Amino acid sequence: MSATHTPDSPHHNTLDAARRTMLLSEIVALAIDSFRLNKVRFALTALGMVMGSASVILVVTIGLTGKQYAVNYIQGIGANMITADYPGGDSGNPDYLRSEDMNAVVNQVPGIVAASPMLQLHDPISFGNGVVKDVLVLGVSPQYRHIRNLVIVAGRFFDEQDAISHDKVAVVTVPFAKNLFGTPDAALNKTFSIRGIPFTIIGIFREAVDTYGQMEIARQTILIPYPVARYFTGTDYVKQIFFSVSDFNEVPRARDEIARVIQSRHRPTSVYEVNENAALLATVSRIADILTLVLLLVSAVTLAVSGVGIMNIMLATVRSRIREIGIRKAVGATYREIQLQFLTEAVLISLSGGIVGTLLGLGVPLSIRFFLPAYVIPISPWSVVISLGTAMVVGIVFGTVPATRAAQMDPVEALKYE
């Protein structure tokens, strides 16, 4: 006598699982056959998803590229830089910053790796042919170069020995060297006078990123050792103090401690500004993220429009295959199987367009990387996940209505349809 298999027996469960697997493979095969019979319709329907998915990849790439550019720009100025400034306001009795304030901060605040006072002067300098320009003269320490990420184009920056010896040396901007001597190389070892005192040019510099005069350095700027600059003021007052910390994450803590140390050395009513580029960096990153999100929402509209197109095509497909649906129901196809068949077709259309669009979207930054290695275009794996995930969701959402309509058809009425 043959064995009896109960519905809950392992043998029955295996057969049931095999049947479900077979049905799913059949449904996918039917969807592929339908696409082969309507290649043009399939391609045109998927085209919207191709464009939408590609736009998602490109929008995220553009957003990341803009964010990277802004971050690199600020880091070129000095991401770990903190500045202390006295804006004034104490009429008649100013409480200026002093070089001793800098020394106190270096001794009391951990993590400070470089510090420089800054004296600011203006001096008229003749550029020949009767042309006299007002030139900015900054008295700084040798560490100022590293704090501000200055690039030495020619020559060298003055060092600690130059400062200790009170050498009359200067490092000048590229525009200053060109205007006064024709070329940066020609300016090296040449002399010029500041308030009647001769200085020798030992280096030509530029900013790592052009701040367009928004920072303390202008186009016509001369840097001289701070001890020498004190000759012209006769006091230890400073315009500004620059600090640099070892770790970017330590910038907020160091800023607060620097403000505390400086305030403790001056009158309680005096106000000092202690600023850091890290806050600007965080703000720029946040703005870039918001702009990327806004552009992603615009791309989502494109995907939604593509979804509407998929739904319209699938509704037309259901209408043209009414007799096929009736025959399938007559031979035993269930509501779930009919619904799954048309839903699978919608998802395959959407996902196929999503895959092609994703590949096209990735192709642009990858091509730039290949042909222009100097430009590193960031690519986010999440943009791929978002693109393909959105394509899948669009197929399911906009394919549900046509699939449900097909599954709800009366087989008798469907077989009568001409």
C-alpha positions, 0 to 999 in steps of 0.5 A: 500500500502506498504511503499517504502524505498529509498536507503538513508532511515534509513531502507535501511541503516540498511539492508545494514549494516546488510548485511555487518556484515553478510558477514564479519562473513561468511568470517571469518567462511569460513576461519576457515572451511578452517583451519580445513580442512588443520590443518597441513598446517595451523600449519606449516605456523603459526609456523614461526610467532610463532617464530618471535613474541616470539623473539620480546618479548624476544628481548625487554625483554633482552634489558630492562633487560640489561638496568636495570642491567646497570642502577642499576650498575651505581646507585650502584656507585652513580647516584646522585654523582658529583666529582671535580678533579684537573688533574694537568698540571700547571707545577711548580705552581699547583693549587690544590683543597682545603677543603675550595672549598668544603665548598664554594660549599655547601654554594653556590650551592642549592640541595647539601645533602652530601659532602666529601673531599678525601686525597689519601695516599699509605702505605706499610703494612705487612701481615705476613710471610714477605709479604708487600703490598702497601695499599691505604689509603683514608681520607674522611668524614663520608658523603662519605659512603652515597655518594658512597653507601658503604655497611657495612659488619661488625661494623660501619662507623666512624661518625662526633664525630670520625672526630671532636675528630681526633680518630685513627679509620679505616674502611677497605675493606673485602679483606684487613680484610681477608688478615690481620686477616683471616675473617672480623669479626676477624678484628673488634677492631684489630689495625694496623699501618699507618706510625707508628701510630696505628689505630683501625678497627671499620668497614668492608665495600664493594662497593654496586657494584664491580667497579673492581678498576676503581673508587677510591677504590681498593681491599686493601683500608683503609678509615680514617677520613679526619682530621686525614689524614691531619696529614700525608700531613700537608696541606688542599690540597685534591685529589678529592671532592665528592658531592651528590644532592637530585634529580637526575634531578638536577645533570646537573645544580648542576654540572655546578654550582659546576664548576663555584664556584670552578673556581671562587676560583682559577686562570682562567688558572687552569683547573678542571674536574667536572664529574657526573654519570648521563651522563654515565647513559644516555649514557648506556641507549641510548646504550641499546636502540640502541642494542634493536632496532638492535635486533628488526630489526633482529627479523623483518627479521624473521617475514618477512621470515614468511610472505613470507611463508604465501604468498607462502602457500596462493598462493598454496591455491588459486591454489588448490581452483580455482573451489571453487572461480569460483563457488562463483563468479558464484553465485554472490560473488563480487571481494571485497568478494573474496579478503577479504576472502583470505586476512582474511585467511592470517591475521588469520594465521599470527595473530594466530601465533602472539598470540601464539608466544606472549604468549610463549615470555611472558611465559619465563620472567613470569616463571623466576619471579615465580620461581626466585622472586629475579630476577625481569625481566622487561616486556614491554606492548609495546613489546606485542603491537609491536608483535601483530601489526607486525603480523597483518601487515605481514598478510595484506602485504603478504596476499594481493597478493594471495587475489588479484590473487584469486579475479581477476580470470575469473569465466568461466575459473575457472569453467573449471579448472580441 
